[in-house]
């Protein structure tokens, strides 16, 4: 029997064994074969996700809402989801399925099933898909994709794509909703943008983001390598599962038919005969509700692989005052004058921010502000503690200013680009140091020991958008095996600072504030407090909070950042209600700045005092954020829930609301409802299926107490 006949018979056996001799219409956007009938060759599924493959190794995905075929919701149509790009950008996507294997797996993530598909193209390129679905992570499929050149010719490549798919619009929906109607899709994109855009956005007509995970500006880049797009009924997410950052993109683009997603990477290599190329390990997931379920599962899975967020010390939950209200002209005298009010209001941290230092790089006390050097700074630390406050120091590692002594003495530490030029950090007019260079790690560790061990600070505010990612380094002095070592070892650099600080003080708070970026998941192991990182609205405070509670854990120490950055400069409700730590940068008793004053007036003080007392009374960040209960995009009003001390605390947000609201998450029984900000009773409800009619402006904070 010929090889071709054997292949055909094997394929027919597989197709029959799959038990799904169905036919479907392919509507693959951008494909020449826009309407092609195809039979299902094989499939793999769990309780939430079903993946089907045809003989051409194309795939389609279904969300499973319950028992029976009628519960399937089509997520995608048939598409050639995994492919290579030739030197001219041509798509190498036509393969014929030749082999299918299925086997149970048992390992780090528990029990699961592995499906292996292998096929070959007419030009002699072999593609192999290895797909694992674990019982512990329903709705998620991990992919390993490899390609082998079985021809006699070299194959020049320019890129690759995985999970290139189109999330379909809901059945019967218009291509574009009318003005004022809800969007058909919402999205979470874990990429960083210098315009500091929202992480969670509606996906309307014309929406498109490349979502590159490398540097997108001189000092902006990195992020969490996941994009998630959802409809009201269900959604789909793709991302990578590597233990270090990878320089790839996760583009999202709205089309008339739905939303295109993919993971893409650039290549500049030739695949020799017999040589194999493997893409990074990736995943495809489906869910109901918003992006919280995907990010929560990703966090748990990566923790099982050893990449887990740092534990949280008790002091990380204490409320914060920061001297940044005085900005860079802040002096020890201004801080000293404010400390009594800080303590009186019930705040517990005093942060000395940017401006204390002689320069960025040497990190010595500014001679004009601290004429006696470290002695004056040590006295300020003692005075902070006298007021029953904990001192924290602002610090921007990896940045070095021109003219600093360390740059003069250690140019070898610089991160250099391919042309041998230093990489700029725009905010401080500084240069990058390379995090993968031993000299940089050693020098910065010495600084941390000085700040914590010698000067007595109880924590560090590690700041700067440049800390989310770095560019590849070409400095010959560093002898990198690959320029990307700097990208991949940033997390090791930050972890070295974290462990150094905890050796000096096991309760040290290490706050990482990568200003306005989307946070690199790979850095969470090196920080135990995350702020909203320069939010530009209350919406950013809230959706960043939901995102970080998923990525760091439901009891993560997430701070709302300075409340003065929220809507109206006073929206404590967006911090307290979602279980975030309150933070403020008020000035008192005077503010020397002629404009942009943050002076704590008598009217403000009454409001600040009320919110800080409420925060200290409730301490909701110590509870468990229940992000699975409400969809931040589609559910109205916007709702967040924190469970603490046996009670559910609901936070509702809207410009104006009047109508019924479902109270999800309550166990069976009767509950008394109380508006805990205004201290008023709202009646009783019975769960499950509890609902209450509410009317409010801006926000309403409600607790449900078992009767």
C-alpha positions in Angstrom: 0.0 0.0 0.0 1.3 3.5 -0.9 2.1 6.1 1.7 -0.7 8.3 0.3 -3.2 5.5 0.6 -2.1 4.8 4.2 -2.5 8.5 5.0 -6.0 8.6 3.5 -7.2 5.5 5.4 -5.7 6.8 8.7 -7.5 10.1 8.2 -10.8 8.5 7.5 -10.5 6.4 10.6 -9.8 9.5 12.6 -12.7 11.3 11.2 -15.0 8.4 11.9 -13.7 8.1 15.4 -14.3 11.8 16.1 -18.1 11.1 15.7 -18.7 14.6 14.4 -19.4 14.2 10.6 -20.8 17.7 10.4 -20.4 20.2 7.7 -19.9 24.0 8.1 -19.4 27.1 6.1 -16.1 28.9 6.4 -16.2 32.7 6.6 -12.6 33.4 7.1 -12.1 37.2 6.7 -9.3 38.1 4.3 -9.1 34.6 2.9 -9.5 33.8 -0.8 -11.6 30.7 0.0 -14.3 32.7 1.8 -17.0 30.0 1.5 -15.7 26.5 1.8 -17.5 23.4 3.2 -15.5 21.4 5.6 -15.9 18.2 7.7 -14.7 17.9 11.3 -11.7 15.6 11.4 -11.1 15.6 15.2 -12.0 17.7 18.2 -11.0 18.3 21.9 -13.3 19.8 24.5 -14.0 20.4 28.2 -17.0 21.8 30.0 -16.5 25.3 28.5 -14.5 25.1 25.3 -14.7 22.9 22.2 -12.1 23.1 19.5 -12.7 21.4 16.1 -10.2 20.7 13.3 -10.7 19.8 9.7 -8.4 17.9 7.3 -6.7 21.1 6.3 -5.7 21.7 10.0 -8.0 24.7 10.1 -9.9 25.1 13.4 -13.0 26.7 14.9 -14.0 27.2 18.5 -17.3 27.0 20.5 -18.2 28.2 23.9 -20.2 25.5 25.8 -23.0 26.9 27.9 -24.4 23.6 29.2 -25.4 20.1 28.2 -26.3 19.2 24.6 -25.3 20.5 21.1 -27.9 23.3 21.4 -25.9 24.9 24.1 -22.9 25.5 21.8 -22.2 29.1 21.0 -20.0 29.6 17.9 -17.0 31.8 18.8 -15.2 31.5 15.4 -15.7 30.1 11.9 -13.1 27.9 10.3 -9.7 29.6 9.9 -6.1 28.7 9.3 -5.2 29.9 12.8 -1.5 28.9 13.0 0.8 29.7 10.1 4.3 31.0 9.1 5.1 34.0 6.9 7.5 33.8 4.1 10.2 36.3 3.3 7.7 38.4 1.2 5.0 38.1 3.8 3.1 35.3 2.0 1.1 33.1 4.3 2.3 29.5 4.6 -1.0 28.1 5.9 -2.1 25.2 3.6 -1.5 21.9 5.3 -3.0 18.4 5.1 -3.6 16.5 8.3 -1.7 13.3 8.4 -1.6 12.2 12.1 -3.7 12.6 15.2 -2.8 11.4 18.7 -4.7 11.7 21.9 -3.5 10.8 25.4 -4.2 11.7 29.1 -1.6 13.9 30.9 -0.8 14.3 34.6 1.6 17.0 35.8 2.1 20.4 37.3 -1.5 21.5 36.4 -3.2 18.3 37.4 -5.0 15.9 35.0 -5.7 16.8 31.4 -5.8 15.6 27.8 -3.3 16.2 25.1 -4.2 16.3 21.4 -1.4 16.2 18.8 -2.1 17.0 15.2 0.6 16.8 12.5 0.3 17.7 8.8 2.4 18.6 5.8 2.2 21.3 3.1 2.8 20.7 -0.6 6.2 22.4 -0.3 7.4 20.0 2.4 6.7 22.0 5.6 5.5 20.0 8.5 3.3 21.6 11.2 2.6 20.0 14.6 0.1 21.2 17.1 0.2 20.0 20.7 -2.9 21.1 22.6 -3.4 20.4 26.3 -6.6 21.1 28.2 -6.5 20.6 32.0 -9.5 19.8 34.2 -8.3 22.4 36.7 -8.6 25.1 34.1 -11.9 24.6 32.1 -12.2 26.8 29.0 -8.4 27.1 28.5 -6.3 25.3 25.9 -2.5 25.5 25.9 -0.8 25.3 22.5 2.7 24.3 21.4 3.2 24.8 17.7 6.2 23.7 15.8 7.3 23.7 12.1 9.9 21.5 10.4 11.4 21.9 7.0 11.1 18.4 5.4 12.1 19.7 1.9 15.5 19.9 0.4 15.4 23.7 0.2 16.1 26.5 2.6 13.0 28.4 3.7 13.3 32.1 4.4 10.8 33.3 7.1 9.7 36.7 8.1 7.2 35.9 10.9 4.6 33.6 12.4 1.0 33.8 13.6 -1.0 31.8 16.1 -4.6 32.0 17.1 -5.4 34.1 14.1 -9.2 34.1 14.5 -12.3 36.2 14.2 -14.6 36.4 17.2 -18.0 36.5 15.6 -20.6 39.2 16.3 -23.6 38.0 18.3 -26.2 36.4 16.1 -28.6 38.9 14.6 -26.7 41.9 15.8 -26.0 44.9 13.5 -22.5 45.5 12.2 -22.5 48.8 14.1 -24.8 49.6 17.0 -26.8 52.9 16.8 -25.6 55.8 18.7 -26.3 55.4 22.4 -26.7 51.7 22.2 -24.3 49.4 24.1 -21.2 48.2 22.2 -21.2 44.6 20.8 -17.8 43.9 22.3 -15.5 45.0 25.2 -11.8 44.3 25.4 -8.9 44.0 27.8 -5.5 44.6 26.2 -2.4 44.1 28.4 -0.1 46.3 26.4 1.5 49.6 27.3 0.9 52.9 25.4 2.6 56.2 25.9 -0.8 58.0 25.8 -1.8 55.9 28.9 -5.1 54.8 27.4 -7.6 52.6 29.3 -6.8 48.9 29.7 -10.5 48.0 29.3 -12.3 49.6 26.3 -15.4 49.0 24.2 -14.5 47.7 20.8 -16.3 49.9 18.3 -16.0 50.6 14.6 -12.4 51.4 13.6 -10.9 50.0 16.8 -7.4 48.6 16.3 -4.4 48.0 18.5 -1.2 46.2 17.7 -0.5 45.4 21.4 3.3 44.9 20.9 4.9 43.5 24.1 8.2 45.3 23.6 9.1 49.0 23.7 6.4 51.2 22.1 8.3 54.4 22.9 11.8 55.2 24.3 10.7 54.4 27.9 7.3 52.8 27.5 6.6 49.2 26.8 5.9 45.7 28.1 2.8 44.5 29.8 0.8 41.4 30.5 0.8 39.2 27.3 -3.0 38.7 27.1 -5.8 40.2 25.0 -9.4 39.3 25.8 -12.5 40.3 23.8 -16.0 39.5 25.0 -19.6 39.8 24.0 -22.5 40.0 26.4 -22.9 36.2 26.3 -19.2 35.0 26.2 -15.7 35.9 25.1 -12.4 34.7 23.9 -8.8 35.4 25.0 -5.3 34.6 23.7 -1.9 35.0 25.3 1.4 33.3 25.9 2.5 31.1 28.8 6.2 31.7 28.8 8.0 32.4 32.0 9.7 35.6 30.7 8.6 38.4 28.4 8.6 37.8 24.7 8.8 40.4 21.9 5.6 39.6 20.1 2.3 41.3 19.4 -1.4 40.5 20.2 -3.3 42.6 17.6 -7.0 43.3 18.1 -9.0 44.8 15.2 -12.8 45.4 14.7 -14.2 44.3 11.4 -17.8 44.3 10.1 -18.0 40.6 10.9 -16.6 40.7 14.5 -13.2 41.2 16.1 -9.9 39.8 14.8 -7.4 38.5 17.3 -4.0 36.9 16.9 -0.6 36.4 18.4 2.2 37.4 16.0 5.9 37.4 16.0 8.6 38.7 13.6 11.4 36.5 12.3 14.5 37.1 10.3 15.8 33.6 9.8 16.1 30.8 7.4 14.8 27.3 8.2 17.4 24.8 6.8 16.4 21.4 5.6 15.5 19.2 8.6 15.5 22.2 10.9 12.6 22.9 13.3 11.1 26.2 14.6 8.8 26.4 17.6 6.7 29.3 18.6 6.3 30.4 22.3 3.7 28.4 24.3 0.4 30.1 23.9 -3.2 29.7 25.1 -6.7 30.2 23.8 -9.5 30.5 26.4 -13.2 31.2 26.5 -15.3 32.5 29.4 -18.5 34.2 30.3 -18.5 37.7 31.9 -15.5 40.0 31.5 -11.7 39.5 31.5 -11.5 38.7 35.2 -11.9 34.9 34.7 -9.1 34.7 32.2 -6.6 36.7 34.2 -7.5 34.8 37.4 -6.9 31.5 35.7 -3.7 32.8 34.1 -2.4 33.9 37.5 -3.1 30.5 39.1 -1.6 28.6 36.3 1.6 30.6 36.2 1.9 30.3 40.0 2.0 26.6 39.6 4.9 27.1 37.2 6.7 29.1 39.9 5.9 32.7 38.8 3.7 33.9 41.7 3.0 37.3 43.1 4.9 38.2 46.3 3.1 37.8 49.7 1.6 40.9 51.3 2.8 42.2 54.7 0.2 43.7 57.0 1.7 47.2 56.6 1.0 47.2 52.9 -2.7 47.7 53.6 -2.2 50.9 55.7 -3.5 54.2 54.2 -0.9 56.5 52.5 0.1 60.1 52.5 2.6 61.1 49.9 4.6 64.4 49.8 4.3 64.6 46.0 1.6 67.2 46.5 4.6 69.6 47.0 6.2 68.2 43.9 10.0 68.5 43.3 10.4 71.6 45.4 9.3 69.8 48.5 11.6 70.3 51.5 12.0 68.6 54.8 10.3 71.6 56.5 7.2 71.3 54.4 7.0 67.6 55.2 7.5 68.2 58.9 4.7 70.8 58.9 2.3 68.3 57.3 3.0 65.2 59.4 0.7 66.1 62.4 -2.3 66.4 60.1 -1.4 63.2 58.3 -1.3 61.3 61.6 -4.5 63.0 62.9 -6.5 61.9 59.8 -5.6 58.3 60.4 -3.1 57.8 57.6 -0.1 55.5 58.4 2.5 56.0 55.7 4.5 59.1 54.9 6.2 58.9 51.5 9.1 61.1 50.6 8.8 61.5 46.8 10.9 62.7 43.9 13.1 65.7 44.7 14.8 64.5 47.9 17.9 63.3 45.9 21.0 65.1 44.6 20.4 63.6 41.2 18.9 60.5 39.6 21.7 58.0 39.7 23.9 58.9 42.7 20.9 58.9 45.1 22.4 61.1 47.8 20.3 63.7 49.8 20.0 67.0 48.0 22.5 69.4 49.5 20.2 72.4 49.6 17.3 70.5 51.2 19.5 68.4 53.5 22.6 70.5 54.2 23.9 68.0 56.7 23.4 65.1 54.2 22.3 61.8 55.5 22.1 63.2 59.0 19.2 65.5 58.1 17.5 62.7 56.2 17.8 60.4 59.2 16.3 63.1 61.4 13.3 63.3 59.1 12.8 59.6 59.3 12.8 59.8 63.1 10.3 62.6 63.1 8.0 60.6 60.8 8.1 57.7 63.2 7.5 60.1 66.2 4.1 60.9 64.5 3.3 57.1 64.5 3.9 57.0 60.8 6.0 54.7 58.6 8.5 56.3 56.3 8.8 55.3 52.6 11.3 56.6 50.1 10.8 57.3 46.4 13.4 55.7 44.1 13.8 55.3 40.3 16.3 52.5 39.6 17.8 51.8 36.2 17.7 55.6 35.5 21.0 57.6 35.5 21.3 61.3 34.9 24.0 62.9 32.7 26.5 64.5 35.0 26.1 62.0 37.8 29.1 60.4 39.4 27.9 56.9 38.8 27.6 57.6 35.1 31.0 59.2 35.0 32.6 56.2 36.8 30.5 53.4 35.3 29.5 53.9 31.7 29.9 50.1 31.4 26.4 49.8 33.1 24.6 51.6 30.3 22.0 49.9 28.1 23.0 50.6 24.5 21.0 50.2 21.3 22.2 48.5 18.1 24.0 51.7 17.1 25.8 52.0 20.4 23.7 54.9 21.7 22.2 55.0 25.2 18.4 54.5 25.6 16.6 57.6 26.8 14.2 57.9 29.8 12.2 61.0 28.8 10.6 62.0 32.2 13.9 62.6 34.0 16.1 63.2 30.9 18.1 60.2 31.9 19.7 57.1 30.4 18.8 53.4 31.0 21.1 51.1 32.9 21.0 47.5 31.8 19.2 45.2 34.2 20.9 42.1 32.9 24.4 43.4 33.8 25.9 42.2 37.0 27.4 45.6 37.8 24.0 47.3 37.6 22.4 44.7 39.9 25.3 45.0 42.4 25.2 48.8 42.5 21.4 49.0 42.9 21.4 46.4 45.6 23.9 48.6 47.5 21.4 51.5 47.3 18.6 49.4 48.6 20.6 48.3 51.6 21.4 52.0 52.3 17.8 53.1 52.1 16.3 50.3 54.2 19.2 49.1 56.4 21.2 52.4 57.1 18.6 55.1 56.7 15.7 53.1 58.3 13.0 53.4 55.6 10.2 50.9 56.0 9.4 50.8 52.3 10.3 52.0 48.9 8.2 53.6 46.2 9.9 52.2 43.1 8.8 54.5 40.3 8.9 55.2 36.6 7.2 54.0 33.4 10.7 52.8 32.3 10.5 49.9 34.8 7.8 48.0 33.0 10.2 46.9 30.2 13.5 47.6 28.6 14.9 47.5 25.1 17.3 44.8 23.9 20.8 45.6 25.0 23.8 45.6 22.6 26.5 46.8 25.0 29.5 44.7 24.2 30.8 45.0 27.8 27.9 42.9 29.0 28.7 39.9 26.9 25.0 39.1 26.5 24.3 35.7 24.7 21.4 37.6 23.0 20.4 41.3 23.1 17.0 40.2 24.4 18.6 39.1 27.7 18.0 42.6 29.0 14.3 42.2 28.3 14.0 38.8 29.9 16.1 39.6 33.0 14.4 42.8 34.1 12.2 40.6 36.3 15.4 39.1 37.9 16.8 42.6 38.5 13.6 43.7 40.3 13.5 40.5 42.3 17.1 41.1 43.5 16.0 44.5 44.8 12.9 42.9 46.5 14.9 40.1 48.2 17.6 42.6 49.3 15.0 44.8 50.9 13.4 41.9 52.7 16.7 40.8 54.1 17.1 44.2 55.7 13.4 44.3 56.9 11.2 41.3 56.4 8.1 43.6 56.6 9.4 46.1 54.0 6.8 47.4 51.6 8.0 47.4 48.0 5.7 49.4 45.9 6.2 49.3 42.1 4.6 52.2 40.3 5.3 51.9 36.5 3.7 55.2 35.7 0.7 54.8 33.4 1.8 51.5 32.0 -0.3 48.3 31.9 2.0 46.4 34.4 4.2 43.6 33.4 2.9 40.4 34.9 6.5 39.1 35.2 7.3 41.8 37.8 4.6 40.9 40.3 6.9 38.5 42.2 9.1 41.5 43.0 6.5 43.9 44.6 4.0 43.6 47.4 2.0 46.7 46.7 0.6 48.0 43.3 -0.9 51.5 42.9 -3.3 52.5 40.1 -0.1 54.1 38.7 -1.1 57.6 37.7 -4.7 57.0 36.8 -6.3 59.6 34.5 -9.9 59.0 35.7 -11.9 57.2 38.3 -12.8 54.6 35.6 -9.0 53.8 35.4 -8.8 53.4 39.2 -11.7 50.9 39.1 -10.8 48.8 36.0 -7.1 48.7 36.9 -8.2 47.5 40.4 -10.3 44.7 38.9 -7.5 43.7 36.6 -4.8 43.7 39.2 -7.0 41.8 41.7 -7.2 39.1 39.1 -3.5 39.1 38.3 -2.2 39.4 41.8 -4.9 37.7 43.8 -8.3 38.7 45.3 -6.6 40.1 48.5 -3.9 42.0 46.7 -2.6 45.3 48.1 -3.8 47.5 45.3 -3.7 51.3 46.1 -6.0 53.7 44.3 -3.1 56.1 44.0 -3.5 59.8 45.0 -7.2 60.5 45.2 -6.4 63.9 43.7 -6.0 62.1 40.4 -9.5 60.8 40.4 -12.7 62.4 38.9 -13.1 65.7 40.8 -10.0 65.0 42.8 -12.0 63.6 45.6 -13.4 60.2 44.5 -12.5 58.1 47.4 -15.6 55.9 46.6 -13.8 54.5 43.6 -11.0 53.4 45.8 -12.8 52.2 48.9 -15.6 50.5 47.1 -13.4 48.1 45.1 -11.2 47.2 48.0 -8.3 49.4 47.3 -5.9 51.3 49.7 -6.6 55.0 50.1 -3.8 57.4 49.2 -3.6 61.2 49.1 -1.0 63.9 48.4 -2.7 66.8 50.2 -0.6 69.8 51.3 -1.1 71.5 54.7 -1.2 74.0 56.3 0.0 75.9 53.2 0.9 75.1 49.6 3.7 77.2 48.2 2.9 76.4 44.6 1.1 79.3 42.9 -1.1 76.9 40.9 -2.0 73.2 41.0 -2.5 73.5 44.8 -3.5 70.4 46.7 -4.2 72.4 49.9 -6.4 70.5 52.4 -9.1 73.1 53.0 -11.6 72.8 55.9 -14.3 71.5 53.5 -11.9 68.9 52.0 -10.6 67.9 55.5 -14.1 66.9 56.6 -14.5 64.7 53.5 -11.0 63.2 53.8 -11.5 62.5 57.5 -14.8 60.7 56.8 -13.4 58.5 54.0 -10.1 57.6 55.8 -12.0 56.6 58.9 -14.4 54.5 56.8 -11.4 52.9 55.1 -9.7 52.1 58.5 -12.9 50.7 59.9 -13.6 48.4 56.9 -10.1 47.5 55.5 -11.8 45.9 52.5 -8.4 45.2 50.7 -7.9 42.5 53.3 -11.1 40.8 52.0 -11.6 38.9 48.8 -12.5 40.7 45.6 -15.3 38.8 43.8 -14.6 39.9 40.3 -16.5 37.0 38.8 -19.9 38.3 39.8 -20.3 41.3 37.5 -19.2 42.2 34.0 -17.5 45.6 34.1 -18.4 46.3 30.5 -22.0 45.1 30.1 -23.5 45.1 33.5 -25.2 48.4 34.5 -24.7 50.0 36.9 -21.0 49.2 37.1 -20.7 46.9 40.1 -17.8 45.6 42.2 -18.1 43.2 45.2 -15.7 42.6 48.1 -16.3 39.8 50.6 -15.0 40.4 54.1 -15.9 39.2 57.6 -18.8 37.1 56.2 -20.4 40.1 54.5 -20.6 41.1 50.9 -19.8 44.8 50.2 -21.3 46.1 46.9 -20.1 49.2 45.2 -22.2 50.7 42.4 -21.0 53.4 40.0 -22.9 55.5 37.4 -23.3 59.1 36.5 -27.0 58.7 37.6 -29.0 55.5 38.3 -32.5 54.7 39.1 -33.8 51.1 38.7 -33.4 47.6 39.9 -30.0 45.9 40.6 -29.4 42.2 41.0 -27.4 41.3 44.1 -25.2 38.4 43.0 -23.1 36.1 45.2 -25.4 35.9 48.2 -25.9 32.5 49.8 -29.5 31.4 50.4 -31.2 33.4 53.2 -32.4 36.8 54.2 -30.2 39.9 54.2 -30.5 43.4 55.6 -29.1 46.0 53.2 -27.3 49.1 54.5 -25.8 52.1 52.7 -22.6 52.1 54.8 -21.3 55.5 53.6 -24.5 57.4 54.4 -25.4 55.1 57.3 -29.0 54.3 56.2 -31.0 51.2 56.0 -32.3 50.0 52.6 -34.6 47.1 53.6 -34.3 43.4 53.3 -34.0 40.9 50.5 -34.0 37.1 50.1 -31.4 35.2 48.2 -30.7 33.6 45.8 -32.3 35.9 43.1 -32.1 38.9 45.3 -32.8 42.3 43.7 -33.2 45.8 45.0 -34.3 49.1 43.5 -31.7 51.8 43.9 -31.4 55.5 43.0 -28.1 57.3 43.3 -25.7 59.8 41.8 -22.0 58.8 41.2 -21.9 55.9 43.6 -23.6 53.9 46.3 -21.8 51.6 48.7 -24.0 48.8 50.2 -23.4 46.0 52.5 -25.5 42.8 52.9 -25.8 41.6 56.4 -27.3 38.1 57.1 -30.5 38.3 59.1 
